Amino acid sequence: MKQNQLNIHALEGFSELDRDELKTVNGGSFWGDLAYAAGATARCIWEFARTASEFQASLPPSLKK
């Protein structure tokens, strides 16, 4: 497998992070990720319920429950 390496020094405007910058990188918080997951789950349930309701309403009267 051929691996190519990117030469960052050849690119203008890009540089590697130094040791201090690597220590201060904030990757996000647990509560932010948890809130995102809860929101995505709630949105999924909402869309499923809305779509099911629209489908049920589109059926002819003989097939409605």
HTML snippet that shows the backbone in 3Dmol.js (N, CA, C, O; Angstrom):
<script src="https://3Dmol.org/build/3Dmol-min.js"></script>
<div id="view" style="width:600px;height:400px;position:relative"></div>
<script>
const pdb = `
ATOM      1  N   MET A   1       0.842  -1.170   0.000  1.00  0.00           N
ATOM      2  CA  MET A   1       0.000   0.000   0.000  1.00  0.00           C
ATOM      3  C   MET A   1       0.890   1.237   0.000  1.00  0.00           C
ATOM      4  O   MET A   1       1.783   1.373   0.836  1.00  0.00           O
ATOM      5  N   LYS A   2       0.643   2.115  -0.923  1.00  0.00           N
ATOM      6  CA  LYS A   2       1.437   3.330  -1.031  1.00  0.00           C
ATOM      7  C   LYS A   2       0.886   4.393  -0.092  1.00  0.00           C
ATOM      8  O   LYS A   2      -0.320   4.637  -0.055  1.00  0.00           O
ATOM      9  N   GLN A   3       1.775   5.022   0.663  1.00  0.00           N
ATOM     10  CA  GLN A   3       1.363   6.081   1.568  1.00  0.00           C
ATOM     11  C   GLN A   3       2.041   7.373   1.145  1.00  0.00           C
ATOM     12  O   GLN A   3       3.255   7.418   0.945  1.00  0.00           O
ATOM     13  N   ASN A   4       1.252   8.403   1.015  1.00  0.00           N
ATOM     14  CA  ASN A   4       1.782   9.717   0.675  1.00  0.00           C
ATOM     15  C   ASN A   4       1.774  10.586   1.916  1.00  0.00           C
ATOM     16  O   ASN A   4       0.828  10.549   2.703  1.00  0.00           O
ATOM     17  N   GLN A   5       2.825  11.366   2.090  1.00  0.00           N
ATOM     18  CA  GLN A   5       2.886  12.288   3.210  1.00  0.00           C
ATOM     19  C   GLN A   5       2.750  13.705   2.683  1.00  0.00           C
ATOM     20  O   GLN A   5       3.302  14.054   1.640  1.00  0.00           O
ATOM     21  N   LEU A   6       2.017  14.504   3.414  1.00  0.00           N
ATOM     22  CA  LEU A   6       1.799  15.889   3.048  1.00  0.00           C
ATOM     23  C   LEU A   6       2.915  16.738   3.632  1.00  0.00           C
ATOM     24  O   LEU A   6       3.180  16.673   4.833  1.00  0.00           O
ATOM     25  N   ASN A   7       3.563  17.523   2.805  1.00  0.00           N
ATOM     26  CA  ASN A   7       4.614  18.416   3.272  1.00  0.00           C
ATOM     27  C   ASN A   7       3.969  19.738   3.665  1.00  0.00           C
ATOM     28  O   ASN A   7       3.669  20.573   2.811  1.00  0.00           O
ATOM     29  N   ILE A   8       3.758  19.917   4.962  1.00  0.00           N
ATOM     30  CA  ILE A   8       3.075  21.112   5.462  1.00  0.00           C
ATOM     31  C   ILE A   8       3.912  22.364   5.225  1.00  0.00           C
ATOM     32  O   ILE A   8       3.365  23.450   5.027  1.00  0.00           O
ATOM     33  N   HIS A   9       5.217  22.220   5.244  1.00  0.00           N
ATOM     34  CA  HIS A   9       6.086  23.383   5.076  1.00  0.00           C
ATOM     35  C   HIS A   9       5.978  23.973   3.669  1.00  0.00           C
ATOM     36  O   HIS A   9       6.290  25.147   3.469  1.00  0.00           O
ATOM     37  N   ALA A  10       5.544  23.178   2.698  1.00  0.00           N
ATOM     38  CA  ALA A  10       5.410  23.670   1.329  1.00  0.00           C
ATOM     39  C   ALA A  10       4.113  24.459   1.133  1.00  0.00           C
ATOM     40  O   ALA A  10       3.986  25.200   0.159  1.00  0.00           O
ATOM     41  N   LEU A  11       3.166  24.312   2.031  1.00  0.00           N
ATOM     42  CA  LEU A  11       1.896  25.022   1.916  1.00  0.00           C
ATOM     43  C   LEU A  11       1.996  26.367   2.613  1.00  0.00           C
ATOM     44  O   LEU A  11       2.501  26.459   3.732  1.00  0.00           O
ATOM     45  N   GLU A  12       1.521  27.393   1.960  1.00  0.00           N
ATOM     46  CA  GLU A  12       1.556  28.721   2.567  1.00  0.00           C
ATOM     47  C   GLU A  12       0.325  28.905   3.449  1.00  0.00           C
ATOM     48  O   GLU A  12      -0.783  28.544   3.054  1.00  0.00           O
ATOM     49  N   GLY A  13       0.513  29.454   4.617  1.00  0.00           N
ATOM     50  CA  GLY A  13      -0.596  29.707   5.523  1.00  0.00           C
ATOM     51  C   GLY A  13      -0.917  28.557   6.460  1.00  0.00           C
ATOM     52  O   GLY A  13      -1.752  28.712   7.352  1.00  0.00           O
ATOM     53  N   PHE A  14      -0.286  27.421   6.286  1.00  0.00           N
ATOM     54  CA  PHE A  14      -0.503  26.280   7.160  1.00  0.00           C
ATOM     55  C   PHE A  14       0.757  26.017   7.961  1.00  0.00           C
ATOM     56  O   PHE A  14       1.870  26.196   7.466  1.00  0.00           O
ATOM     57  N   SER A  15       0.577  25.597   9.186  1.00  0.00           N
ATOM     58  CA  SER A  15       1.730  25.226  10.006  1.00  0.00           C
ATOM     59  C   SER A  15       1.306  24.155  10.993  1.00  0.00           C
ATOM     60  O   SER A  15       0.118  23.974  11.261  1.00  0.00           O
ATOM     61  N   GLU A  16       2.274  23.460  11.521  1.00  0.00           N
ATOM     62  CA  GLU A  16       1.987  22.449  12.524  1.00  0.00           C
ATOM     63  C   GLU A  16       1.723  23.124  13.861  1.00  0.00           C
ATOM     64  O   GLU A  16       2.203  24.231  14.107  1.00  0.00           O
ATOM     65  N   LEU A  17       0.964  22.465  14.720  1.00  0.00           N
ATOM     66  CA  LEU A  17       0.746  22.983  16.063  1.00  0.00           C
ATOM     67  C   LEU A  17       1.984  22.724  16.908  1.00  0.00           C
ATOM     68  O   LEU A  17       2.574  21.645  16.850  1.00  0.00           O
ATOM     69  N   ASP A  18       2.369  23.719  17.690  1.00  0.00           N
ATOM     70  CA  ASP A  18       3.508  23.487  18.581  1.00  0.00           C
ATOM     71  C   ASP A  18       3.018  22.780  19.850  1.00  0.00           C
ATOM     72  O   ASP A  18       1.819  22.555  20.010  1.00  0.00           O
ATOM     73  N   ARG A  19       3.916  22.441  20.725  1.00  0.00           N
ATOM     74  CA  ARG A  19       3.605  21.642  21.908  1.00  0.00           C
ATOM     75  C   ARG A  19       2.565  22.328  22.804  1.00  0.00           C
ATOM     76  O   ARG A  19       1.663  21.664  23.316  1.00  0.00           O
ATOM     77  N   ASP A  20       2.679  23.636  22.996  1.00  0.00           N
ATOM     78  CA  ASP A  20       1.715  24.360  23.834  1.00  0.00           C
ATOM     79  C   ASP A  20       0.318  24.370  23.215  1.00  0.00           C
ATOM     80  O   ASP A  20      -0.678  24.247  23.927  1.00  0.00           O
ATOM     81  N   GLU A  21       0.245  24.513  21.904  1.00  0.00           N
ATOM     82  CA  GLU A  21      -1.053  24.512  21.235  1.00  0.00           C
ATOM     83  C   GLU A  21      -1.714  23.139  21.319  1.00  0.00           C
ATOM     84  O   GLU A  21      -2.931  23.039  21.471  1.00  0.00           O
ATOM     85  N   LEU A  22      -0.910  22.086  21.220  1.00  0.00           N
ATOM     86  CA  LEU A  22      -1.463  20.744  21.329  1.00  0.00           C
ATOM     87  C   LEU A  22      -2.053  20.489  22.710  1.00  0.00           C
ATOM     88  O   LEU A  22      -3.046  19.772  22.838  1.00  0.00           O
ATOM     89  N   LYS A  23      -1.448  21.070  23.744  1.00  0.00           N
ATOM     90  CA  LYS A  23      -1.943  20.882  25.112  1.00  0.00           C
ATOM     91  C   LYS A  23      -3.244  21.632  25.354  1.00  0.00           C
ATOM     92  O   LYS A  23      -4.044  21.218  26.193  1.00  0.00           O
ATOM     93  N   THR A  24      -3.473  22.735  24.633  1.00  0.00           N
ATOM     94  CA  THR A  24      -4.649  23.562  24.895  1.00  0.00           C
ATOM     95  C   THR A  24      -5.802  23.309  23.932  1.00  0.00           C
ATOM     96  O   THR A  24      -6.815  24.005  23.988  1.00  0.00           O
ATOM     97  N   VAL A  25      -5.663  22.323  23.050  1.00  0.00           N
ATOM     98  CA  VAL A  25      -6.748  22.025  22.118  1.00  0.00           C
ATOM     99  C   VAL A  25      -7.929  21.470  22.911  1.00  0.00           C
ATOM    100  O   VAL A  25      -7.780  20.533  23.695  1.00  0.00           O
ATOM    101  N   ASN A  26      -9.096  22.059  22.698  1.00  0.00           N
ATOM    102  CA  ASN A  26     -10.301  21.623  23.387  1.00  0.00           C
ATOM    103  C   ASN A  26     -11.109  20.777  22.424  1.00  0.00           C
ATOM    104  O   ASN A  26     -11.607  21.281  21.417  1.00  0.00           O
ATOM    105  N   GLY A  27     -11.240  19.502  22.724  1.00  0.00           N
ATOM    106  CA  GLY A  27     -11.944  18.588  21.837  1.00  0.00           C
ATOM    107  C   GLY A  27     -13.438  18.529  22.057  1.00  0.00           C
ATOM    108  O   GLY A  27     -14.105  17.695  21.445  1.00  0.00           O
ATOM    109  N   GLY A  28     -13.983  19.363  22.889  1.00  0.00           N
ATOM    110  CA  GLY A  28     -15.413  19.335  23.171  1.00  0.00           C
ATOM    111  C   GLY A  28     -15.657  18.837  24.579  1.00  0.00           C
ATOM    112  O   GLY A  28     -14.728  18.459  25.292  1.00  0.00           O
ATOM    113  N   SER A  29     -16.881  18.842  24.955  1.00  0.00           N
ATOM    114  CA  SER A  29     -17.205  18.420  26.308  1.00  0.00           C
ATOM    115  C   SER A  29     -18.147  17.223  26.277  1.00  0.00           C
ATOM    116  O   SER A  29     -18.851  16.983  25.295  1.00  0.00           O
ATOM    117  N   PHE A  30     -18.140  16.492  27.361  1.00  0.00           N
ATOM    118  CA  PHE A  30     -19.011  15.327  27.484  1.00  0.00           C
ATOM    119  C   PHE A  30     -20.480  15.741  27.418  1.00  0.00           C
ATOM    120  O   PHE A  30     -21.278  15.109  26.726  1.00  0.00           O
ATOM    121  N   TRP A  31     -20.832  16.802  28.136  1.00  0.00           N
ATOM    122  CA  TRP A  31     -22.231  17.229  28.183  1.00  0.00           C
ATOM    123  C   TRP A  31     -22.696  17.759  26.835  1.00  0.00           C
ATOM    124  O   TRP A  31     -23.858  17.586  26.468  1.00  0.00           O
ATOM    125  N   GLY A  32     -21.805  18.399  26.099  1.00  0.00           N
ATOM    126  CA  GLY A  32     -22.168  18.860  24.759  1.00  0.00           C
ATOM    127  C   GLY A  32     -22.451  17.695  23.824  1.00  0.00           C
ATOM    128  O   GLY A  32     -23.406  17.724  23.048  1.00  0.00           O
ATOM    129  N   ASP A  33     -21.609  16.666  23.906  1.00  0.00           N
ATOM    130  CA  ASP A  33     -21.818  15.478  23.082  1.00  0.00           C
ATOM    131  C   ASP A  33     -23.089  14.740  23.494  1.00  0.00           C
ATOM    132  O   ASP A  33     -23.834  14.248  22.647  1.00  0.00           O
ATOM    133  N   LEU A  34     -23.329  14.669  24.803  1.00  0.00           N
ATOM    134  CA  LEU A  34     -24.529  13.997  25.299  1.00  0.00           C
ATOM    135  C   LEU A  34     -25.793  14.743  24.862  1.00  0.00           C
ATOM    136  O   LEU A  34     -26.779  14.118  24.471  1.00  0.00           O
ATOM    137  N   ALA A  35     -25.764  16.063  24.928  1.00  0.00           N
ATOM    138  CA  ALA A  35     -26.910  16.859  24.494  1.00  0.00           C
ATOM    139  C   ALA A  35     -27.147  16.700  22.994  1.00  0.00           C
ATOM    140  O   ALA A  35     -28.295  16.640  22.553  1.00  0.00           O
ATOM    141  N   TYR A  36     -26.077  16.633  22.212  1.00  0.00           N
ATOM    142  CA  TYR A  36     -26.213  16.430  20.768  1.00  0.00           C
ATOM    143  C   TYR A  36     -26.857  15.073  20.474  1.00  0.00           C
ATOM    144  O   TYR A  36     -27.750  14.973  19.633  1.00  0.00           O
ATOM    145  N   ALA A  37     -26.396  14.026  21.175  1.00  0.00           N
ATOM    146  CA  ALA A  37     -26.954  12.687  20.967  1.00  0.00           C
ATOM    147  C   ALA A  37     -28.429  12.647  21.358  1.00  0.00           C
ATOM    148  O   ALA A  37     -29.240  12.040  20.659  1.00  0.00           O
ATOM    149  N   ALA A  38     -28.778  13.289  22.470  1.00  0.00           N
ATOM    150  CA  ALA A  38     -30.179  13.320  22.900  1.00  0.00           C
ATOM    151  C   ALA A  38     -31.035  14.086  21.891  1.00  0.00           C
ATOM    152  O   ALA A  38     -32.150  13.669  21.578  1.00  0.00           O
ATOM    153  N   GLY A  39     -30.521  15.191  21.388  1.00  0.00           N
ATOM    154  CA  GLY A  39     -31.253  15.968  20.393  1.00  0.00           C
ATOM    155  C   GLY A  39     -31.436  15.209  19.092  1.00  0.00           C
ATOM    156  O   GLY A  39     -32.506  15.255  18.485  1.00  0.00           O
ATOM    157  N   ALA A  40     -30.394  14.510  18.663  1.00  0.00           N
ATOM    158  CA  ALA A  40     -30.486  13.731  17.427  1.00  0.00           C
ATOM    159  C   ALA A  40     -31.482  12.587  17.582  1.00  0.00           C
ATOM    160  O   ALA A  40     -32.226  12.277  16.652  1.00  0.00           O
ATOM    161  N   THR A  41     -31.497  11.963  18.753  1.00  0.00           N
ATOM    162  CA  THR A  41     -32.452  10.885  19.009  1.00  0.00           C
ATOM    163  C   THR A  41     -33.881  11.417  19.020  1.00  0.00           C
ATOM    164  O   THR A  41     -34.777  10.813  18.431  1.00  0.00           O
ATOM    165  N   ALA A  42     -34.091  12.544  19.687  1.00  0.00           N
ATOM    166  CA  ALA A  42     -35.426  13.145  19.728  1.00  0.00           C
ATOM    167  C   ALA A  42     -35.882  13.541  18.327  1.00  0.00           C
ATOM    168  O   ALA A  42     -37.045  13.347  17.975  1.00  0.00           O
ATOM    169  N   ARG A  43     -34.982  14.089  17.535  1.00  0.00           N
ATOM    170  CA  ARG A  43     -35.332  14.477  16.163  1.00  0.00           C
ATOM    171  C   ARG A  43     -35.696  13.251  15.328  1.00  0.00           C
ATOM    172  O   ARG A  43     -36.620  13.304  14.516  1.00  0.00           O
ATOM    173  N   CYS A  44     -34.980  12.159  15.523  1.00  0.00           N
ATOM    174  CA  CYS A  44     -35.263  10.921  14.796  1.00  0.00           C
ATOM    175  C   CYS A  44     -36.659  10.402  15.138  1.00  0.00           C
ATOM    176  O   CYS A  44     -37.423  10.024  14.249  1.00  0.00           O
ATOM    177  N   ILE A  45     -36.985  10.388  16.426  1.00  0.00           N
ATOM    178  CA  ILE A  45     -38.310   9.932  16.858  1.00  0.00           C
ATOM    179  C   ILE A  45     -39.395  10.853  16.302  1.00  0.00           C
ATOM    180  O   ILE A  45     -40.434  10.382  15.841  1.00  0.00           O
ATOM    181  N   TRP A  46     -39.157  12.158  16.344  1.00  0.00           N
ATOM    182  CA  TRP A  46     -40.130  13.128  15.823  1.00  0.00           C
ATOM    183  C   TRP A  46     -40.374  12.916  14.327  1.00  0.00           C
ATOM    184  O   TRP A  46     -41.523  12.899  13.884  1.00  0.00           O
ATOM    185  N   GLU A  47     -39.314  12.757  13.555  1.00  0.00           N
ATOM    186  CA  GLU A  47     -39.462  12.570  12.106  1.00  0.00           C
ATOM    187  C   GLU A  47     -40.168  11.258  11.796  1.00  0.00           C
ATOM    188  O   GLU A  47     -40.996  11.199  10.887  1.00  0.00           O
ATOM    189  N   PHE A  48     -39.848  10.205  12.545  1.00  0.00           N
ATOM    190  CA  PHE A  48     -40.501   8.915  12.335  1.00  0.00           C
ATOM    191  C   PHE A  48     -41.999   9.025  12.613  1.00  0.00           C
ATOM    192  O   PHE A  48     -42.817   8.539  11.831  1.00  0.00           O
ATOM    193  N   ALA A  49     -42.353   9.661  13.720  1.00  0.00           N
ATOM    194  CA  ALA A  49     -43.765   9.807  14.078  1.00  0.00           C
ATOM    195  C   ALA A  49     -44.505  10.675  13.060  1.00  0.00           C
ATOM    196  O   ALA A  49     -45.641  10.370  12.695  1.00  0.00           O
ATOM    197  N   ARG A  50     -43.872  11.745  12.604  1.00  0.00           N
ATOM    198  CA  ARG A  50     -44.508  12.638  11.633  1.00  0.00           C
ATOM    199  C   ARG A  50     -44.728  11.916  10.305  1.00  0.00           C
ATOM    200  O   ARG A  50     -45.792  12.032   9.698  1.00  0.00           O
ATOM    201  N   THR A  51     -43.720  11.176   9.861  1.00  0.00           N
ATOM    202  CA  THR A  51     -43.832  10.452   8.601  1.00  0.00           C
ATOM    203  C   THR A  51     -44.884   9.353   8.697  1.00  0.00           C
ATOM    204  O   THR A  51     -45.656   9.149   7.759  1.00  0.00           O
ATOM    205  N   ALA A  52     -44.920   8.642   9.825  1.00  0.00           N
ATOM    206  CA  ALA A  52     -45.922   7.593  10.009  1.00  0.00           C
ATOM    207  C   ALA A  52     -47.324   8.184  10.018  1.00  0.00           C
ATOM    208  O   ALA A  52     -48.254   7.595   9.466  1.00  0.00           O
ATOM    209  N   SER A  53     -47.477   9.339  10.640  1.00  0.00           N
ATOM    210  CA  SER A  53     -48.780  10.004  10.684  1.00  0.00           C
ATOM    211  C   SER A  53     -49.219  10.428   9.282  1.00  0.00           C
ATOM    212  O   SER A  53     -50.381  10.255   8.915  1.00  0.00           O
ATOM    213  N   GLU A  54     -48.301  10.976   8.512  1.00  0.00           N
ATOM    214  CA  GLU A  54     -48.629  11.384   7.140  1.00  0.00           C
ATOM    215  C   GLU A  54     -48.983  10.177   6.276  1.00  0.00           C
ATOM    216  O   GLU A  54     -49.895  10.242   5.451  1.00  0.00           O
ATOM    217  N   PHE A  55     -48.258   9.077   6.468  1.00  0.00           N
ATOM    218  CA  PHE A  55     -48.547   7.871   5.695  1.00  0.00           C
ATOM    219  C   PHE A  55     -49.920   7.326   6.058  1.00  0.00           C
ATOM    220  O   PHE A  55     -50.698   6.951   5.181  1.00  0.00           O
ATOM    221  N   GLN A  56     -50.217   7.282   7.355  1.00  0.00           N
ATOM    222  CA  GLN A  56     -51.517   6.778   7.809  1.00  0.00           C
ATOM    223  C   GLN A  56     -52.651   7.634   7.246  1.00  0.00           C
ATOM    224  O   GLN A  56     -53.697   7.112   6.860  1.00  0.00           O
ATOM    225  N   ALA A  57     -52.439   8.942   7.202  1.00  0.00           N
ATOM    226  CA  ALA A  57     -53.472   9.841   6.684  1.00  0.00           C
ATOM    227  C   ALA A  57     -53.657   9.695   5.174  1.00  0.00           C
ATOM    228  O   ALA A  57     -54.728  10.002   4.651  1.00  0.00           O
ATOM    229  N   SER A  58     -52.635   9.234   4.476  1.00  0.00           N
ATOM    230  CA  SER A  58     -52.724   9.120   3.021  1.00  0.00           C
ATOM    231  C   SER A  58     -53.384   7.819   2.568  1.00  0.00           C
ATOM    232  O   SER A  58     -53.673   7.658   1.382  1.00  0.00           O
ATOM    233  N   LEU A  59     -53.626   6.894   3.490  1.00  0.00           N
ATOM    234  CA  LEU A  59     -54.238   5.620   3.112  1.00  0.00           C
ATOM    235  C   LEU A  59     -55.728   5.800   2.821  1.00  0.00           C
ATOM    236  O   LEU A  59     -56.372   6.696   3.367  1.00  0.00           O
ATOM    237  N   PRO A  60     -56.258   4.953   1.969  1.00  0.00           N
ATOM    238  CA  PRO A  60     -57.705   5.005   1.740  1.00  0.00           C
ATOM    239  C   PRO A  60     -58.452   4.559   3.009  1.00  0.00           C
ATOM    240  O   PRO A  60     -57.891   3.840   3.836  1.00  0.00           O
ATOM    241  N   PRO A  61     -59.700   4.980   3.161  1.00  0.00           N
ATOM    242  CA  PRO A  61     -60.453   4.667   4.389  1.00  0.00           C
ATOM    243  C   PRO A  61     -60.538   3.175   4.709  1.00  0.00           C
ATOM    244  O   PRO A  61     -60.611   2.802   5.879  1.00  0.00           O
ATOM    245  N   SER A  62     -60.530   2.330   3.700  1.00  0.00           N
ATOM    246  CA  SER A  62     -60.656   0.888   3.954  1.00  0.00           C
ATOM    247  C   SER A  62     -59.397   0.301   4.606  1.00  0.00           C
ATOM    248  O   SER A  62     -59.468  -0.759   5.227  1.00  0.00           O
ATOM    249  N   LEU A  63     -58.259   0.968   4.473  1.00  0.00           N
ATOM    250  CA  LEU A  63     -57.014   0.452   5.047  1.00  0.00           C
ATOM    251  C   LEU A  63     -56.620   1.133   6.347  1.00  0.00           C
ATOM    252  O   LEU A  63     -55.642   0.735   6.979  1.00  0.00           O
ATOM    253  N   LYS A  64     -57.359   2.141   6.750  1.00  0.00           N
ATOM    254  CA  LYS A  64     -57.016   2.845   7.989  1.00  0.00           C
ATOM    255  C   LYS A  64     -57.417   2.013   9.191  1.00  0.00           C
ATOM    256  O   LYS A  64     -58.415   1.292   9.166  1.00  0.00           O
ATOM    257  N   LYS A  65     -56.625   2.125  10.237  1.00  0.00           N
ATOM    258  CA  LYS A  65     -56.914   1.369  11.462  1.00  0.00           C
ATOM    259  C   LYS A  65     -57.617   2.238  12.453  1.00  0.00           C
ATOM    260  O   LYS A  65     -57.946   1.783  13.549  1.00  0.00           O
TER     261      LYS A  65
END
`;
const viewer = $3Dmol.createViewer("view");
viewer.addModel(pdb, "pdb");
viewer.setStyle({}, {cartoon: {color: "spectrum"}});
viewer.zoomTo();
viewer.render();
</script>
